[in-house]
Amino acid sequence: MITLAPGLSYLDLDFLGVPRVIATAVLQHAGGVALIDPGPTSTLPRLKAELQRSGIGAGDLTALLLTHIHLDHAGACGTLVAENPRLRVYVHERGAPHMASPEKLIASATRLYGDQMDRLWGAFRPVPPSALVPLAGGERITAGGRTLDVAYTPGHASHHVSYFNEDAGIAFVGDTAGIRLAANGAVIAPTPPPDIDFELWRESLDRIGRWRPETLLVTHFGPWSPATAHLTALGDQIDALTRVGRTLLAREGTDEDREAWFVDEVRHDLRRRMPEAEARAYEVAGRFDLNWRGLARYLRRREVVSR
């Protein structure tokens, strides 16, 4: 684990054997340990091993704080609660029903990932409703010995929240602050279907900015500062995606052609900026074909609404 502040650290889940793709934050206190985004069940052995190296067992966990319910962030929750029934899972109120009854969530993910579901994510066990703590945003909670402000931060997902610990100056922002895997790398907005909404996303970036955090802890991947520069870079990327998406949708051709062009361009751009291994890791963190599908869906729906 890598220490950010006393009692506050993060670890690398080594997703699919690729380093620096999924980070889990660890809030450690004598009264119990909280995890922010424990990751998928496929990385649970790695999570437990990393915690054990720091003297933390499954029975020491008291809270799981989710930024949102996508499988790469929340998939292990049900299994962890089954092992430790005193665990409480904090999640946005829109996501809570899907944690208790995940059939629709699993069906939606299966449409995207097909026969790769088990390899990528492993099992997704339901969380008993009694273990769920629904959040709306605006709360102040205590977990792992830290006081955290909660904000509703949709845009990437309609069930996304972020957490802020003022004492450490750290905001835990899930996917709302995008994907950034390397110090000299790009900040990319993950835009898979079905919930993308750039207007809400920009409002969420402003909301996080009003906390004035010194550091952003991004699930994909790790701490970044200065926070203002990172948020500005993501806002610029959202603007660029909007322009590119509109241009592509106005072209002649099929959706398959547009998707292929988009994926090739993103890959080429990343490989101009960084080594091959780092560029490949971005695609592990968020598939570019799914990013195009979510972007195209959002822009088409927005066009229909504006007519």
Backbone bond lengths (Angstrom), bond angles and torsions (degrees), N, CA, C in turn:
res aa  C-N    CA-C-N  psi(-1)  N-CA   C-N-CA  omega(-1)  CA-C   N-CA-C  phi
1 M - - - 1.465 - - 1.531 109.83 -
2 I 1.301 115.77 150.26 1.463 122.30 -179.71 1.521 108.24 -111.43
3 T 1.324 116.37 124.48 1.461 121.98 -175.54 1.523 110.98 -80.58
4 L 1.331 115.60 134.03 1.453 122.63 174.68 1.521 111.43 -103.61
5 A 1.331 115.67 -36.12 1.456 123.68 -179.70 1.526 105.91 -161.55
6 P 1.320 118.62 165.17 1.463 118.75 178.42 1.530 112.01 -54.17
7 G 1.336 116.20 123.82 1.457 121.12 -179.83 1.506 114.76 76.21
8 L 1.322 117.58 9.55 1.470 120.63 -177.05 1.531 108.08 -137.99
9 S 1.327 115.88 120.46 1.455 120.45 -176.92 1.526 109.61 -148.62
10 Y 1.321 115.36 -178.84 1.464 119.62 174.38 1.517 108.70 -145.28
11 L 1.329 115.41 159.90 1.453 120.59 179.70 1.519 110.06 -135.31
12 D 1.329 114.38 160.48 1.462 122.64 -177.68 1.528 108.78 -100.06
13 L 1.337 117.19 121.79 1.460 121.30 -179.83 1.520 113.20 -79.38
14 D 1.330 117.93 -4.83 1.465 121.59 175.33 1.531 110.90 52.12
15 F 1.319 116.29 49.78 1.463 123.05 -175.10 1.529 110.79 -60.49
16 L 1.329 116.20 126.73 1.470 123.38 -179.21 1.527 112.26 56.18
17 G 1.333 116.12 25.59 1.449 120.11 -178.33 1.514 114.10 76.42
18 V 1.335 117.67 9.95 1.464 122.15 -179.20 1.529 108.17 -104.66
19 P 1.322 119.04 122.60 1.467 120.06 -179.84 1.519 112.19 -73.27
20 R 1.332 115.20 154.88 1.460 123.11 172.41 1.531 112.79 61.12
21 V 1.338 115.43 48.26 1.466 120.28 174.86 1.521 110.83 -117.34
22 I 1.342 118.58 -45.16 1.464 121.72 179.12 1.525 109.22 -126.74
23 A 1.322 116.13 123.86 1.458 122.61 177.38 1.523 110.05 -109.26
24 T 1.325 115.93 137.22 1.460 122.58 171.88 1.517 108.47 -112.82
25 A 1.326 116.64 126.82 1.468 120.71 176.75 1.516 109.76 -83.82
26 V 1.336 116.07 143.71 1.457 122.71 -177.55 1.522 108.42 -124.84
27 L 1.331 116.30 119.54 1.457 123.10 177.11 1.524 106.93 -108.91
28 Q 1.315 116.23 110.67 1.457 121.73 -169.13 1.520 111.17 -112.44
29 H 1.348 115.17 132.39 1.463 121.94 -178.27 1.513 108.19 -152.02
30 A 1.337 115.82 156.75 1.463 119.36 179.80 1.521 112.20 -59.05
31 G 1.331 116.59 -28.07 1.460 120.57 -179.36 1.509 114.36 -83.12
32 G 1.322 117.60 -5.94 1.458 120.51 179.41 1.516 111.65 147.03
33 V 1.323 115.08 167.38 1.462 122.36 -175.81 1.523 109.32 -118.49
34 A 1.325 115.99 135.30 1.460 121.82 176.09 1.524 109.32 -114.35
35 L 1.325 115.83 142.92 1.461 122.01 174.80 1.524 108.93 -115.28
36 I 1.316 116.42 137.98 1.464 121.20 172.48 1.521 107.41 -106.30
37 D 1.341 116.37 119.06 1.461 124.50 -177.64 1.531 111.02 59.36
38 P 1.342 117.41 79.62 1.461 120.77 -177.83 1.522 114.42 -71.95
39 G 1.345 117.87 -8.59 1.452 120.37 175.10 1.520 113.59 89.54
40 P 1.333 116.71 -173.68 1.468 121.13 -178.89 1.524 111.29 -82.23
41 T 1.320 116.29 163.81 1.465 121.03 178.29 1.527 111.06 -64.79
42 S 1.320 118.09 -27.14 1.468 120.91 179.84 1.523 112.28 -62.07
43 T 1.334 118.01 -24.03 1.466 120.99 179.47 1.530 112.04 -105.11
44 L 1.325 117.32 10.21 1.460 120.29 -177.71 1.532 112.44 -60.82
45 P 1.348 120.52 -41.12 1.468 118.55 176.23 1.522 112.66 -57.07
46 R 1.319 116.72 -40.86 1.465 120.70 178.75 1.529 110.27 -65.79
47 L 1.322 117.52 -43.86 1.462 121.10 179.03 1.525 110.65 -57.74
48 K 1.323 116.62 -48.67 1.463 120.40 -177.51 1.528 111.10 -64.96
49 A 1.324 116.23 -39.98 1.465 119.49 -179.47 1.521 111.29 -64.73
50 E 1.338 116.78 -42.04 1.458 120.38 179.58 1.530 111.43 -66.59
51 L 1.327 116.56 -40.47 1.462 119.45 176.74 1.528 110.59 -64.24
52 Q 1.331 116.24 -42.37 1.466 120.23 -178.21 1.522 111.16 -61.42
53 R 1.327 117.06 -35.71 1.466 120.07 178.54 1.530 111.43 -61.84
54 S 1.316 116.51 -23.98 1.466 121.30 177.26 1.521 112.07 -99.85
55 G 1.329 115.95 11.65 1.457 120.21 177.01 1.511 114.55 78.85
56 I 1.338 117.24 21.42 1.467 122.00 -178.38 1.522 108.65 -108.82
57 G 1.325 116.74 120.95 1.447 121.87 176.00 1.513 111.38 -101.64
58 A 1.336 116.42 168.57 1.466 120.46 -179.27 1.519 111.18 -58.09
59 G 1.334 117.55 -33.33 1.450 120.61 -179.41 1.513 114.26 -72.29
60 D 1.341 117.16 -12.83 1.469 120.64 178.44 1.525 112.17 -82.84
61 L 1.335 116.78 -14.40 1.466 120.17 -178.01 1.523 110.38 -75.60
62 T 1.316 115.48 135.35 1.465 120.40 177.85 1.526 112.46 -120.72
63 A 1.336 118.54 -20.15 1.465 119.87 -176.26 1.523 110.72 -150.26
64 L 1.328 115.15 141.60 1.458 123.55 169.60 1.515 106.98 -117.18
65 L 1.319 116.79 121.48 1.460 121.85 -179.56 1.525 107.87 -108.13
66 L 1.317 116.69 119.30 1.459 121.64 -178.42 1.514 110.39 -100.75
67 T 1.331 116.52 133.70 1.457 118.19 167.94 1.528 109.74 -74.91
68 H 1.343 116.59 -37.68 1.464 121.23 174.14 1.522 108.05 -163.82
69 I 1.322 116.97 177.28 1.460 120.38 -166.38 1.523 113.90 -100.27
70 H 1.313 119.38 8.73 1.458 119.64 176.88 1.525 109.65 -59.33
71 L 1.333 115.83 149.33 1.454 120.88 -168.04 1.524 113.62 -61.68
72 D 1.337 117.91 -30.94 1.461 119.57 -179.67 1.524 112.21 -72.71
73 H 1.316 116.98 -12.70 1.464 121.73 178.69 1.528 112.71 -106.64
74 A 1.327 117.02 -34.89 1.470 120.64 -166.57 1.514 115.02 -124.10
75 G 1.334 118.18 -1.39 1.454 120.16 -169.86 1.515 115.67 -60.10
76 A 1.341 117.91 -28.69 1.466 121.06 -175.02 1.521 113.24 -84.71
77 C 1.332 117.48 -6.12 1.474 119.66 -171.65 1.529 112.98 -57.67
78 G 1.327 117.48 -49.86 1.461 120.53 -176.07 1.517 112.07 -60.01
79 T 1.326 116.45 -40.48 1.463 120.16 178.91 1.517 111.04 -65.96
80 L 1.324 117.40 -42.16 1.462 120.85 179.67 1.524 111.72 -65.42
81 V 1.335 117.06 -38.92 1.465 119.82 178.66 1.530 110.49 -68.93
82 A 1.327 117.74 -36.59 1.466 120.22 177.10 1.523 110.96 -61.56
83 E 1.324 116.54 -34.99 1.457 121.26 178.78 1.528 112.81 -78.42
84 N 1.335 115.92 -25.82 1.466 121.05 -175.57 1.524 108.61 -142.75
85 P 1.336 117.87 85.48 1.466 121.18 -172.47 1.526 115.18 -63.45
86 R 1.320 118.32 -13.09 1.472 118.11 178.35 1.527 112.33 -79.56
87 L 1.331 117.30 -9.23 1.459 120.78 179.19 1.529 111.31 -61.24
88 R 1.309 116.14 141.49 1.453 122.05 172.93 1.523 108.62 -116.80
89 V 1.342 115.09 137.01 1.462 121.83 -175.66 1.524 108.63 -111.05
90 Y 1.334 116.18 114.24 1.458 122.71 179.00 1.529 108.36 -91.27
91 V 1.338 115.98 126.92 1.461 120.57 -173.01 1.525 108.54 -155.96
92 H 1.323 116.72 150.07 1.457 118.99 178.67 1.523 110.72 -60.59
93 E 1.323 115.43 147.61 1.464 120.83 -174.40 1.532 112.43 -60.51
94 R 1.327 118.63 -26.14 1.469 120.12 176.90 1.523 111.55 -73.37
95 G 1.319 116.13 -28.25 1.455 119.76 -178.72 1.512 113.82 -89.46
96 A 1.337 117.26 -22.91 1.464 120.75 -174.26 1.531 113.16 -55.82
97 P 1.338 119.67 -46.52 1.476 118.58 -179.97 1.523 113.48 -59.29
98 H 1.335 116.90 -31.72 1.467 120.31 -178.95 1.516 111.76 -78.28
99 M 1.330 117.89 -22.03 1.455 119.78 172.96 1.525 110.45 -72.72
100 A 1.340 116.36 -35.65 1.469 120.62 179.83 1.526 111.59 -77.22
101 S 1.324 116.65 -36.00 1.472 122.09 -179.61 1.532 107.45 -133.21
102 P 1.328 117.75 86.24 1.464 120.72 -168.61 1.531 115.76 -84.23
103 E 1.330 118.54 13.16 1.460 119.52 -174.09 1.531 112.41 -58.53
104 K 1.322 117.49 -46.03 1.472 120.02 -179.55 1.522 111.33 -67.10
105 L 1.317 116.42 -39.12 1.459 120.59 178.26 1.519 110.69 -61.65
106 I 1.329 116.37 -44.83 1.461 120.55 -179.93 1.522 110.68 -66.63
107 A 1.326 117.35 -40.51 1.468 120.35 179.04 1.523 110.63 -62.89
108 S 1.338 117.05 -41.83 1.458 120.89 179.19 1.522 111.35 -64.23
109 A 1.335 116.44 -43.85 1.462 119.83 178.87 1.516 111.23 -65.97
110 T 1.325 117.47 -36.71 1.463 120.91 -179.68 1.520 111.23 -63.91
111 R 1.342 117.01 -34.72 1.468 119.47 176.60 1.523 110.89 -62.52
112 L 1.320 117.79 -29.84 1.456 121.37 -179.56 1.523 112.57 -86.39
113 Y 1.333 117.35 -39.66 1.459 120.82 -169.21 1.530 113.96 -109.41
114 G 1.322 117.88 -11.42 1.456 121.54 173.85 1.516 113.91 55.52
115 D 1.320 116.16 -130.86 1.466 120.43 -174.64 1.530 112.69 -78.45
116 Q 1.335 117.32 5.22 1.470 120.60 177.33 1.528 112.67 -92.38
117 M 1.327 117.01 1.33 1.464 120.43 -174.23 1.523 112.46 -54.67
118 D 1.315 117.45 -50.90 1.465 119.55 -174.64 1.526 110.97 -68.36
119 R 1.313 117.00 -42.00 1.469 120.34 179.88 1.522 111.04 -61.37
120 L 1.324 116.21 -41.37 1.456 120.08 -177.29 1.522 112.76 -76.20
121 W 1.330 116.12 -48.23 1.459 119.34 -165.04 1.523 114.86 -117.55
122 G 1.315 118.46 -23.57 1.458 119.81 -174.31 1.517 111.02 72.96
123 A 1.317 116.14 -166.21 1.470 121.25 -176.67 1.530 110.99 -71.21
124 F 1.325 115.47 150.17 1.467 122.08 173.98 1.528 106.83 -122.82
125 R 1.326 115.69 98.40 1.463 120.25 -178.33 1.526 110.09 -87.50
126 P 1.328 118.04 143.87 1.466 119.67 178.07 1.520 111.99 -65.36
127 V 1.316 115.19 152.13 1.461 122.56 175.44 1.522 107.96 -100.17
128 P 1.331 119.43 127.68 1.468 119.82 178.08 1.523 111.14 -56.47
129 P 1.325 118.58 135.65 1.468 120.33 -179.85 1.525 113.43 -52.91
130 S 1.327 116.98 -32.01 1.465 120.20 -179.29 1.521 112.42 -66.23
131 A 1.346 117.42 -19.08 1.465 120.79 -179.59 1.522 112.64 -91.53
132 L 1.331 117.61 -7.87 1.459 121.88 -175.58 1.524 111.99 -89.11
133 V 1.336 115.43 138.04 1.461 122.03 174.65 1.526 106.99 -119.78
134 P 1.334 118.37 97.68 1.464 120.46 -177.68 1.528 111.95 -69.53
135 L 1.326 115.67 142.10 1.458 123.07 178.84 1.524 109.65 -121.22
136 A 1.312 115.94 146.30 1.463 120.62 175.64 1.521 111.73 -110.29
137 G 1.333 116.83 -19.14 1.454 122.44 -169.61 1.509 109.16 102.76
138 G 1.315 116.38 140.40 1.453 121.19 -177.28 1.520 114.00 99.07
139 E 1.344 116.35 -7.16 1.458 119.58 179.63 1.540 110.92 -78.23
140 R 1.315 114.49 162.77 1.459 122.39 167.57 1.516 106.67 -125.19
141 I 1.331 116.35 119.07 1.457 120.92 -174.81 1.529 109.33 -121.57
142 T 1.327 115.53 163.99 1.462 121.86 174.48 1.519 108.53 -120.24
143 A 1.326 116.50 128.45 1.459 121.71 -179.79 1.517 108.50 -151.43
144 G 1.322 116.81 136.12 1.453 120.58 179.67 1.516 113.30 57.39
145 G 1.317 116.90 30.63 1.456 121.01 179.71 1.509 114.69 77.99
146 R 1.320 118.50 8.63 1.464 123.04 -178.59 1.521 110.91 -118.07
147 T 1.312 116.44 141.57 1.451 121.84 171.80 1.524 108.55 -88.85
148 L 1.329 115.79 128.16 1.463 121.32 -175.24 1.515 110.20 -127.00
149 D 1.319 116.00 129.67 1.463 120.84 169.64 1.521 108.43 -86.38
150 V 1.323 115.91 141.80 1.460 122.01 -177.42 1.523 109.16 -112.43
151 A 1.321 116.94 133.82 1.466 121.76 175.37 1.523 109.16 -128.02
152 Y 1.312 115.57 141.54 1.463 121.39 173.20 1.521 107.47 -78.72
153 T 1.345 117.37 120.59 1.464 121.15 -173.66 1.532 111.06 -131.57
154 P 1.333 117.94 66.92 1.472 120.69 179.01 1.521 111.47 -73.14
155 G 1.316 114.80 176.40 1.459 122.93 -179.33 1.510 109.07 134.49
156 H 1.323 115.81 -55.52 1.465 121.02 170.15 1.520 110.32 -78.11
157 A 1.318 116.40 -40.00 1.462 122.57 179.19 1.521 108.64 -147.35
158 S 1.333 116.07 144.90 1.472 120.56 -178.26 1.518 112.14 -72.17
159 H 1.344 117.47 -9.89 1.467 122.73 -177.67 1.526 110.60 -115.67
160 H 1.321 117.15 33.48 1.467 121.60 -175.02 1.526 110.51 -98.91
161 V 1.335 115.77 133.04 1.461 122.34 170.06 1.521 108.67 -126.63
162 S 1.334 115.66 160.76 1.456 122.43 173.39 1.518 108.34 -126.72
163 Y 1.332 115.62 158.91 1.458 122.12 -176.23 1.527 109.10 -126.03
164 F 1.332 116.45 144.23 1.467 120.64 -178.53 1.510 110.33 -132.87
165 N 1.346 115.43 124.51 1.453 121.08 172.39 1.526 107.93 -103.63
166 E 1.332 115.40 105.44 1.460 120.58 -174.37 1.525 111.40 -64.83
167 D 1.318 117.71 -36.40 1.466 120.62 -177.85 1.526 111.62 -58.08
168 A 1.331 116.22 -42.94 1.466 120.42 -179.63 1.526 112.30 -90.56
169 G 1.339 117.27 -12.49 1.459 120.67 -177.44 1.512 113.52 69.90
170 I 1.343 116.48 27.77 1.461 121.06 -175.57 1.526 110.37 -115.26
171 A 1.325 116.51 129.87 1.465 122.75 173.06 1.522 108.60 -106.65
172 F 1.328 115.55 130.02 1.464 122.81 178.69 1.523 107.01 -98.50
173 V 1.326 116.90 107.42 1.457 120.97 -160.58 1.525 114.83 -116.79
174 G 1.335 117.96 7.42 1.457 119.50 175.03 1.505 112.50 54.36
175 D 1.349 116.94 -122.97 1.460 122.62 179.46 1.521 112.88 -102.10
176 T 1.334 117.92 -3.26 1.461 119.38 -178.99 1.525 111.30 -64.45
177 A 1.325 117.75 -29.36 1.470 120.73 176.77 1.519 111.87 -94.73
178 G 1.339 117.47 14.12 1.449 121.40 171.51 1.512 114.59 81.23
179 I 1.331 114.91 -165.94 1.463 124.25 179.89 1.524 107.76 -113.44
180 R 1.333 114.68 125.87 1.470 120.38 174.62 1.519 107.44 -145.28
181 L 1.320 116.44 113.31 1.452 121.04 -171.82 1.521 113.49 -106.07
182 A 1.311 118.21 -13.38 1.460 120.79 -176.81 1.518 109.68 -143.36
183 A 1.325 115.11 149.11 1.463 120.27 -175.55 1.527 111.67 -59.94
184 N 1.332 116.74 -36.81 1.465 120.01 179.53 1.523 111.79 -99.29
185 G 1.352 115.80 14.96 1.452 120.29 -175.11 1.508 113.49 -93.80
186 A 1.306 114.26 175.89 1.453 121.55 -179.61 1.520 110.87 -78.22
187 V 1.332 115.51 155.22 1.460 122.44 166.68 1.521 106.35 -100.00
188 I 1.324 116.47 118.81 1.461 121.83 -174.82 1.519 109.81 -115.31
189 A 1.319 116.52 136.01 1.463 121.54 174.97 1.525 108.97 -84.61
190 P 1.333 119.01 117.23 1.467 120.59 175.76 1.525 109.63 -76.29
191 T 1.320 117.03 120.35 1.471 121.06 -171.68 1.523 113.33 -125.87
192 P 1.331 119.65 48.04 1.463 119.21 177.29 1.525 110.78 -71.96
193 P 1.333 118.36 155.72 1.464 119.58 174.81 1.527 109.65 -69.41
194 P 1.366 117.87 157.28 1.461 125.90 14.39 1.525 114.89 -115.44
195 D 1.358 119.82 1.44 1.474 120.56 -163.54 1.518 115.50 -102.19
196 I 1.327 119.66 6.12 1.458 120.81 -171.70 1.528 110.68 -60.79
197 D 1.337 114.70 133.52 1.461 121.11 177.78 1.532 107.13 -151.27
198 F 1.327 116.95 102.92 1.459 120.41 -173.63 1.528 112.92 -68.90
199 E 1.333 118.09 -32.03 1.464 119.25 177.57 1.525 110.20 -62.34
200 L 1.332 116.02 -48.32 1.463 119.76 177.69 1.521 111.03 -64.32
201 W 1.318 116.71 -35.95 1.468 121.14 -178.59 1.528 110.07 -62.86
202 R 1.315 116.89 -44.75 1.465 119.58 179.07 1.532 111.08 -62.62
203 E 1.324 116.62 -39.18 1.462 119.64 176.45 1.524 110.78 -62.99
204 S 1.321 116.49 -37.87 1.462 120.62 178.76 1.524 111.12 -66.01
205 L 1.322 117.68 -40.07 1.459 120.54 176.48 1.525 110.81 -61.66
206 D 1.333 116.42 -40.74 1.468 120.20 176.49 1.527 110.79 -63.32
207 R 1.327 115.72 -39.84 1.471 120.28 -178.95 1.526 110.74 -63.67
208 I 1.320 116.28 -43.76 1.459 120.05 176.62 1.524 110.34 -64.05
209 G 1.315 116.84 -41.85 1.461 120.70 179.69 1.515 113.13 -60.16
210 R 1.333 116.77 -33.58 1.465 119.67 -179.53 1.530 112.40 -68.03
211 W 1.312 117.65 -19.80 1.469 119.69 171.90 1.534 111.08 -67.97
212 R 1.317 116.94 -23.18 1.455 123.61 -174.71 1.534 112.24 56.86
213 P 1.314 116.50 51.89 1.467 118.86 179.13 1.528 110.59 -70.07
214 E 1.301 115.48 150.00 1.461 120.18 172.34 1.527 110.49 -81.26
215 T 1.338 115.72 -34.42 1.454 121.69 -174.35 1.517 110.11 -135.24
216 L 1.337 116.35 143.11 1.462 122.88 171.43 1.520 108.23 -106.34
217 L 1.332 117.42 127.53 1.459 120.55 171.62 1.522 106.92 -97.25
218 V 1.317 116.02 108.24 1.458 123.91 -175.01 1.526 108.16 -98.83
219 T 1.321 117.57 131.31 1.457 119.31 -178.44 1.525 111.17 -60.39
220 H 1.343 117.53 -34.09 1.470 122.05 177.30 1.537 109.00 -120.61
221 F 1.363 130.50 79.18 1.425 119.24 4.18 1.533 108.67 -152.61
222 G 1.309 116.62 124.76 1.445 121.97 165.51 1.518 115.67 88.88
223 P 1.349 116.35 -170.81 1.463 121.77 -175.10 1.524 112.19 -84.98
224 W 1.342 115.27 138.86 1.460 120.48 177.69 1.521 109.70 -136.86
225 S 1.317 115.10 137.02 1.456 121.72 175.00 1.533 107.56 -150.22
226 P 1.323 118.05 154.57 1.468 127.03 0.42 1.528 111.70 -70.35
227 A 1.306 114.78 142.07 1.458 120.52 -175.68 1.521 112.27 -63.39
228 T 1.335 117.19 -39.15 1.466 120.26 -176.18 1.523 111.25 -61.24
229 A 1.325 116.97 -42.76 1.461 120.29 -179.76 1.522 110.95 -64.76
230 H 1.332 116.61 -39.35 1.463 119.99 179.10 1.524 111.21 -64.70
231 L 1.336 117.21 -45.79 1.465 120.62 -179.86 1.523 111.08 -63.56
232 T 1.334 116.37 -38.04 1.465 120.06 178.21 1.526 110.55 -64.67
233 A 1.334 116.37 -41.67 1.468 120.43 179.62 1.526 110.92 -61.75
234 L 1.335 116.59 -40.21 1.465 118.75 179.09 1.524 110.56 -68.73
235 G 1.319 117.46 -40.44 1.463 119.75 176.31 1.523 111.65 -58.63
236 D 1.328 116.57 -41.14 1.467 120.74 177.67 1.530 110.47 -64.08
237 Q 1.334 116.15 -37.34 1.459 119.29 -179.64 1.525 111.38 -68.29
238 I 1.325 116.47 -37.22 1.463 120.49 176.22 1.528 110.26 -62.03
239 D 1.340 116.55 -41.96 1.467 119.92 177.03 1.530 110.85 -61.79
240 A 1.337 116.12 -42.99 1.462 119.96 -179.40 1.526 111.04 -65.41
241 L 1.325 117.67 -40.66 1.463 120.84 177.28 1.523 111.23 -61.06
242 T 1.318 116.26 -39.85 1.464 120.06 179.41 1.526 110.39 -60.93
243 R 1.331 116.41 -45.17 1.465 120.06 -179.70 1.529 111.39 -65.19
244 V 1.321 116.46 -47.22 1.463 120.46 -179.14 1.522 110.83 -62.84
245 G 1.339 116.13 -43.66 1.456 120.09 -178.97 1.513 112.43 -62.03
246 R 1.320 116.76 -44.38 1.471 119.87 178.90 1.527 111.24 -63.51
247 T 1.326 116.76 -40.82 1.460 120.32 178.89 1.520 111.10 -62.96
248 L 1.339 116.33 -44.24 1.459 119.91 -179.35 1.524 112.09 -65.06
249 L 1.326 116.53 -41.60 1.461 119.66 -177.97 1.523 111.86 -67.99
250 A 1.328 116.71 -23.21 1.466 120.22 178.70 1.526 112.68 -82.77
251 R 1.331 117.48 -11.24 1.455 121.15 -179.01 1.521 111.46 -77.56
252 E 1.332 114.26 154.66 1.454 120.05 169.68 1.526 108.81 -70.49
253 G 1.313 116.36 150.29 1.453 120.08 177.70 1.514 111.57 129.57
254 T 1.321 115.26 179.64 1.463 121.32 -177.30 1.524 110.21 -95.14
255 D 1.325 114.23 165.29 1.458 118.76 174.92 1.527 110.97 -62.07
256 E 1.324 116.77 -34.88 1.468 120.22 178.26 1.530 110.29 -63.42
257 D 1.335 117.11 -39.79 1.469 120.72 177.73 1.530 110.67 -63.26
258 R 1.332 115.57 -44.89 1.468 119.51 -178.86 1.522 110.96 -63.12
259 E 1.329 115.69 -44.14 1.461 119.98 -179.89 1.520 110.69 -61.45
260 A 1.316 117.43 -44.93 1.463 121.23 -179.07 1.529 110.96 -62.14
261 W 1.339 116.82 -41.74 1.468 120.45 178.87 1.515 110.08 -63.65
262 F 1.329 117.59 -45.69 1.462 122.14 -178.85 1.528 110.23 -59.64
263 V 1.333 116.85 -49.66 1.467 121.38 -178.48 1.526 110.30 -60.28
264 D 1.324 117.68 -45.49 1.462 120.84 -179.61 1.522 111.61 -62.18
265 E 1.339 116.83 -40.67 1.460 120.33 -178.77 1.526 111.49 -66.75
266 V 1.335 116.86 -42.31 1.464 119.32 179.23 1.524 110.20 -64.06
267 R 1.326 116.69 -44.50 1.464 120.32 178.61 1.525 111.36 -60.13
268 H 1.313 116.42 -44.75 1.461 120.68 -178.84 1.525 110.58 -63.59
269 D 1.327 116.72 -42.88 1.464 120.37 -179.32 1.527 111.03 -62.50
270 L 1.322 117.13 -43.81 1.462 120.05 -179.56 1.523 111.41 -65.33
271 R 1.318 117.22 -39.19 1.453 119.85 -178.72 1.523 112.39 -71.74
272 R 1.315 117.45 -19.55 1.470 120.07 172.14 1.527 110.62 -73.80
273 R 1.334 116.45 -27.97 1.466 120.44 -172.10 1.518 114.23 -92.55
274 M 1.341 118.09 -24.43 1.455 120.03 -167.05 1.520 111.01 -153.07
275 P 1.334 117.40 168.53 1.468 120.60 176.98 1.522 111.98 -62.60
276 E 1.324 115.12 158.66 1.456 122.53 -176.00 1.526 112.32 -56.18
277 A 1.335 117.79 -44.26 1.465 120.50 -177.09 1.523 111.39 -62.74
278 E 1.320 117.73 -39.95 1.463 120.76 178.39 1.521 110.65 -67.57
279 A 1.323 117.02 -40.38 1.464 120.36 178.79 1.524 111.02 -62.70
280 R 1.327 116.70 -41.62 1.467 119.88 178.71 1.532 111.01 -64.19
281 A 1.324 116.90 -36.32 1.461 120.25 -178.91 1.526 111.40 -62.55
282 Y 1.322 118.34 -33.79 1.462 120.76 177.02 1.526 110.73 -58.96
283 E 1.322 116.23 -38.76 1.461 119.41 -178.43 1.523 111.28 -73.95
284 V 1.337 117.43 -29.22 1.462 120.33 172.95 1.522 109.95 -66.54
285 A 1.321 116.36 -38.95 1.466 120.75 -179.23 1.526 112.30 -70.12
286 G 1.323 118.02 -29.72 1.459 120.48 -178.93 1.518 111.02 -164.79
287 R 1.322 117.51 107.01 1.461 120.96 -174.02 1.524 112.09 -60.79
288 F 1.330 115.63 134.00 1.455 120.57 -175.82 1.520 112.66 -72.21
289 D 1.346 117.67 -31.41 1.462 118.75 177.78 1.529 110.72 -65.51
290 L 1.339 116.69 -39.11 1.464 119.88 177.37 1.524 111.04 -69.48
291 N 1.332 116.73 -33.77 1.468 119.18 175.99 1.532 110.68 -61.22
292 W 1.336 116.65 -41.28 1.469 118.65 178.01 1.529 110.88 -63.97
293 R 1.328 117.25 -43.67 1.461 119.46 -177.11 1.520 111.54 -62.88
294 G 1.314 117.16 -40.89 1.462 119.72 177.98 1.512 112.22 -67.83
295 L 1.340 116.53 -40.35 1.463 121.22 178.01 1.517 110.81 -63.03
296 A 1.335 116.95 -48.07 1.464 120.74 -178.70 1.526 110.78 -62.87
297 R 1.315 117.17 -41.40 1.469 121.06 179.11 1.517 110.89 -61.25
298 Y 1.332 115.99 -44.60 1.468 120.32 179.82 1.528 111.24 -62.91
299 L 1.340 117.69 -48.26 1.463 120.28 -176.68 1.526 111.28 -66.00
300 R 1.317 117.84 -37.56 1.462 120.04 178.33 1.527 111.29 -67.01
301 R 1.306 116.56 -42.68 1.472 119.08 178.66 1.522 110.24 -64.52
302 R 1.318 117.25 -39.09 1.472 120.74 179.72 1.516 110.54 -64.95
303 E 1.338 117.04 -38.19 1.456 121.29 178.91 1.526 110.20 -65.38
304 V 1.320 117.54 -41.23 1.457 121.15 179.53 1.537 110.63 -64.68
305 V 1.339 116.19 -42.40 1.460 120.35 -178.67 1.538 110.89 -65.40
306 S 1.347 116.83 -35.44 1.458 120.39 -175.87 1.516 112.81 -76.55
307 R 1.311 118.24 -11.78 1.485 120.02 -179.02 1.514 111.03 -77.06
